[in-house]
Amino acid sequence: MSNSNHDDIQNEVVPATQSETQVNLPKSELPVHVLRRADVDPIAAARAERQVAIMFLLSAVFTVLAVVSFFAIPVDLYIRVPGPGVTSASNFALGITLGLAIFLIGTGAIHWARKLMPDDEVVQSRHGYSSSREIRESVMQEIRIGGEESGFTSRKIVRRSLLTAIAVLPLPAVILALDFGPLPQNELRETLWKKGVRLVTDPTGRYLRPEDFSVGSLVSAHPENLKEWEEENHNLNARAKTSILVVRMTPEQLRTSQGEGWDYQGIIAYSKICTHVGCPIALYEHRTHHLLCPCHQSTFDLADSGNVVFGPAARRLPQLPLGVDEEGYLVALSDFQEPVGPSFWERG
């Protein structure tokens, strides 16, 4: 709309009839503005205010029910519901209650804006993108006025019910943090490797002998009892901790180990899990004896105790001490002496 047209617009107010007041704008294509019933009827405004407050308070109630359901419903209880089928009763109750809590805050805010906040239509000429200081100050003044006109300060029941709903809404997040489970205790420090446990190839499961290795060869391996553990526990947690790489080099090339006698005739074994973020490693450079992680290029020197020579990893790879049993098979002499994988809070 041009400035000349804007200046020519004259607002003609027609007196209200019953619950409506019309504002006609000659020479304009704007629709006729109709005031809402809550704008002219105090009873309707009070009813809308109660409706908004009820939504906010119901939101608080559903939030409290979410907390109660977290403690009251057993985690191993399952129910059948239309659509998803069999599902966890605890998860279903938490989803319903928290969903309704958030939904009621949103619908309450929308109802508040549609029924109680100002509904004036304003026509304004286009201006430049860069506003003057006076305009910016006037905008801030209008924002302050809008805050006052919204009724947030004057409508106490709406304000208090909204603050109540928002105040209790974070409680489930705090309560759900309890579902992270108990601390890992020694689970991150202990693996299936024990004294006398044989090494087997991954994935064929063939037992390994020293004569199977030539200088420079590399084999992925795991403990012989891994398959049995996985069938009993139905997860891959142990595999993530016990996977190792077995490498052979000449005794002269092997400069240091993490323990006395931890190699067997130049055969050494290190954890396959990078100490940076836990990626599996298998890129071995025979000439330099470096093991490269493909994720973030952390590089470990297997000839020098698995120490870090490059990249973001801050700890060396844990070494598994090796020996042979009476039948000539490669076995572990003990578990890892350091936790496998990335650092964790309780590592110390």
C-alpha positions in Angstrom: 0.0 0.0 0.0 1.4 3.4 -1.0 1.9 6.2 1.5 -0.8 8.4 -0.2 -3.3 5.6 0.0 -2.4 5.0 3.6 -2.8 8.6 4.5 -6.3 8.7 2.9 -7.6 5.7 4.9 -10.1 6.8 7.5 -11.2 4.4 10.1 -14.9 4.4 10.7 -16.1 2.7 13.9 -19.6 1.4 14.0 -21.1 1.1 17.5 -21.2 -2.5 18.9 -24.4 -4.5 18.4 -24.8 -7.1 21.2 -21.4 -8.9 21.2 -19.8 -7.5 18.1 -18.0 -4.2 17.1 -17.2 -3.6 13.4 -14.4 -1.4 12.1 -15.0 -0.5 8.4 -12.0 0.6 6.3 -13.2 2.4 3.2 -10.9 2.3 0.1 -9.4 -0.9 1.5 -9.7 -4.6 0.6 -9.1 -5.6 4.2 -11.9 -7.8 5.6 -14.2 -6.3 8.2 -12.7 -6.7 11.6 -15.0 -8.4 14.2 -14.1 -8.1 17.8 -14.2 -11.4 19.8 -16.8 -12.0 22.4 -14.2 -12.0 25.1 -13.2 -8.5 24.1 -16.7 -7.1 24.9 -18.1 -9.6 27.3 -16.3 -9.8 30.8 -18.1 -13.1 31.5 -16.7 -14.6 28.3 -13.2 -13.3 29.1 -13.4 -14.8 32.6 -14.6 -18.2 31.1 -11.7 -18.2 28.6 -9.3 -17.4 31.5 -10.6 -20.3 33.5 -10.2 -22.6 30.4 -6.6 -21.6 29.9 -5.8 -22.1 33.6 -7.5 -25.5 33.6 -5.3 -26.6 30.6 -2.1 -25.4 32.4 -3.1 -27.1 35.7 -4.0 -30.4 33.9 -0.5 -30.2 32.3 1.0 -30.1 35.8 -1.2 -33.1 36.8 -0.1 -35.2 33.9 3.5 -34.3 34.7 3.1 -35.6 38.2 1.4 -38.7 36.8 4.4 -39.3 34.6 6.7 -39.3 37.7 4.3 -41.6 39.6 4.0 -44.1 36.7 7.8 -44.2 36.5 8.0 -45.6 40.0 4.7 -47.5 40.2 4.8 -49.5 36.9 7.3 -52.4 36.8 9.7 -52.2 33.9 9.0 -55.8 33.0 5.2 -55.3 32.6 4.0 -55.5 29.0 0.6 -54.6 27.6 -1.1 -54.9 24.3 -2.4 -51.7 22.7 -4.0 -51.0 19.3 -1.4 -50.2 16.7 2.0 -50.8 18.4 0.9 -54.2 19.7 2.8 -55.5 22.7 4.7 -52.7 24.3 6.2 -51.8 27.7 3.5 -50.5 30.1 6.0 -48.1 31.7 7.1 -46.6 28.4 3.5 -46.3 27.2 2.4 -44.5 30.4 5.4 -42.2 30.3 4.7 -41.3 26.6 1.0 -40.7 27.2 1.4 -38.5 30.3 4.4 -36.5 29.1 2.8 -36.0 25.7 -0.4 -34.7 27.2 1.5 -32.5 29.6 3.4 -30.8 26.7 0.2 -30.7 24.5 -1.8 -29.0 27.2 0.7 -26.2 27.7 0.7 -25.6 23.9 -3.1 -25.6 23.6 -3.4 -23.4 26.7 -1.0 -20.9 25.2 -2.9 -20.9 21.9 -6.2 -20.5 23.6 -4.8 -17.6 25.6 -3.6 -15.9 22.5 -6.8 -16.4 20.5 -9.2 -15.4 23.2 -7.5 -13.0 25.6 -4.5 -11.3 24.0 -5.1 -8.1 21.9 -6.6 -8.7 18.4 -6.2 -5.3 16.9 -5.5 -5.1 13.1 -2.9 -2.5 12.2 -2.1 -1.1 8.7 1.4 0.3 8.4 3.3 1.7 5.4 6.4 -0.1 4.2 9.6 1.3 5.6 13.3 0.7 5.1 15.0 -2.4 6.5 17.3 -0.3 8.6 15.4 1.3 11.5 16.3 4.4 13.3 17.1 4.5 17.0 13.8 6.2 17.7 11.9 3.4 15.9 13.9 0.7 17.8 13.1 2.4 21.1 9.4 2.6 20.1 9.4 -1.1 19.2 10.7 -2.0 22.6 8.1 0.2 24.2 5.4 -1.6 22.2 6.8 -4.9 23.4 6.5 -3.7 27.0 3.0 -2.5 26.3 2.2 -5.8 24.6 3.4 -7.7 27.7 1.1 -5.6 29.8 -1.9 -6.0 27.5 -1.4 -9.7 27.2 -2.6 -10.0 30.7 0.4 -11.9 32.0 0.7 -9.5 34.9 -2.9 -8.7 35.5 -4.5 -12.2 35.0 -3.0 -13.9 38.1 -4.7 -17.2 37.7 -3.4 -17.7 34.1 0.1 -16.5 35.1 0.3 -18.8 38.2 -1.1 -21.8 36.4 1.3 -21.4 33.5 4.3 -21.0 35.9 3.1 -24.1 37.8 2.9 -26.2 34.6 6.3 -25.0 33.4 7.9 -25.5 36.9 6.9 -29.2 37.2 7.5 -30.1 33.5 11.3 -30.7 34.0 10.7 -33.1 36.8 10.3 -36.2 34.6 13.6 -35.5 33.0 15.3 -35.6 36.4 13.4 -38.7 37.4 14.1 -40.5 34.1 17.8 -39.9 34.7 17.4 -42.6 37.4 16.7 -45.1 34.6 20.3 -44.8 33.4 20.8 -47.9 35.6 23.4 -48.7 38.3 27.0 -47.7 37.9 29.0 -50.2 35.9 31.2 -51.2 38.9 33.9 -53.4 37.5 32.1 -54.4 34.3 34.2 -51.9 32.3 37.4 -53.2 33.8 36.9 -57.0 33.6 36.5 -59.1 30.4 36.3 -62.8 29.6 40.1 -63.0 29.3 41.5 -65.0 32.2 44.6 -67.1 32.8 44.6 -70.1 30.5 41.8 -68.9 28.2 42.8 -69.9 24.6 42.8 -67.5 21.7 40.6 -68.4 18.7 40.3 -66.7 15.3 37.5 -64.3 14.6 35.1 -65.4 13.1 36.1 -69.0 12.4 36.9 -70.0 16.0 40.1 -71.9 15.2 42.6 -72.3 18.0 45.9 -70.5 17.4 49.4 -71.8 17.8 52.7 -69.8 17.6 53.6 -71.6 14.4 50.5 -70.2 12.7 52.2 -66.8 12.6 54.9 -65.5 10.4 56.7 -62.2 11.0 54.4 -59.4 10.0 51.1 -61.4 10.1 48.1 -60.1 11.9 45.0 -62.0 13.1 41.8 -60.9 14.8 40.9 -63.1 17.7 38.7 -63.5 20.8 38.5 -65.8 23.8 37.4 -69.4 23.2 34.4 -69.0 25.6 32.9 -65.9 23.8 30.3 -67.8 21.8 29.0 -69.6 24.9 28.7 -66.3 26.7 26.8 -64.7 23.8 24.4 -67.6 23.6 23.7 -67.3 27.3 23.3 -63.5 27.6 21.9 -62.7 24.1 24.1 -59.6 23.5 27.5 -58.6 22.1 28.8 -56.7 25.1 31.6 -59.1 25.8 32.7 -59.1 22.1 33.2 -55.4 22.2 35.6 -55.7 25.2 37.5 -58.9 24.3 38.3 -58.4 20.6 42.1 -58.4 20.1 44.7 -58.1 17.3 47.5 -60.6 17.4 50.7 -59.6 15.6 54.1 -61.2 15.2 57.4 -59.4 14.9 61.0 -60.3 15.6 62.1 -60.0 19.2 64.6 -57.3 18.1 61.8 -55.2 16.6 59.8 -55.4 19.8 61.2 -52.5 21.8 58.9 -52.5 24.9 55.9 -54.2 26.2 53.5 -53.2 29.0 54.7 -56.1 31.2 57.6 -58.4 31.6 57.2 -61.5 29.4 53.9 -60.4 27.9 54.9 -61.5 24.4 55.6 -65.0 23.2 58.6 -65.2 20.8 57.6 -61.8 19.4 53.9 -62.6 19.3 51.9 -59.8 20.9 48.2 -59.1 21.4 46.5 -55.7 21.9 42.9 -54.6 22.3 41.2 -54.0 19.0 39.1 -51.1 20.4 40.5 -47.6 19.9 40.9 -45.7 23.2 39.5 -42.5 21.6 35.8 -43.2 20.9 35.8 -47.0 20.6 36.2 -47.7 16.9 37.5 -51.1 15.9 41.1 -51.0 14.5 42.6 -53.3 11.9 44.9 -51.1 9.7 48.4 -52.4 10.4 51.6 -51.1 8.8 54.2 -53.9 8.9 57.2 -51.7 8.3 56.5 -49.2 11.0 54.5 -51.5 13.3 51.9 -48.8 13.5 48.2 -49.5 14.0 45.9 -46.9 12.5 42.3 -46.2 13.6 40.1 -45.5 10.5 37.7 -43.2 12.3 39.9 -40.3 13.5 43.4 -41.5 12.5 44.7 -42.2 16.0 48.0 -44.2 15.5 49.5 -46.6 18.0 53.0 -48.1 17.9 52.6 -51.9 18.7 56.4 -52.3 18.9 56.5 -49.7 21.8 53.8 -50.8 24.3 51.0 -49.7 22.0 51.7 -46.0 22.8 49.9 -43.2 20.9 52.1 -41.6 18.2 49.5 -39.5 16.4 45.9 -38.5 16.6 43.3 -37.6 19.3 43.6 -40.8 21.4 44.9 -40.0 24.8 45.7 -43.5 26.1 47.7 -46.5 24.7 46.0 -49.7 23.6 45.7 -52.2 26.5 47.9 -55.2 26.0 47.0 -58.9 26.7 49.8 -61.0 28.1 50.3 -64.2 26.1 51.8 -67.6 26.7 51.2 -71.2 25.6 49.5 -74.1 27.4 50.7 -77.7 27.7 49.2 -78.5 24.3 51.0 -75.6 22.5 48.1 -73.3 22.0 48.3 -69.6 22.6 46.5 -68.5 25.8 46.1 -65.4 27.9 48.2 -65.2 31.0 45.6 -62.8 32.7 43.0 -60.2 31.8 43.9 -56.8 30.5 45.5 -54.6 33.2 43.8 -51.5 31.9 40.2 -50.8 31.0 39.4 -51.4 27.3 38.1 -48.7 25.0 37.4 -45.0 25.5 37.8 -43.3 28.8 34.8 -43.1 31.2 34.0 -41.1 34.3 34.8 -43.8 36.9 38.0 -44.8 35.3 40.0 -42.8 37.8 
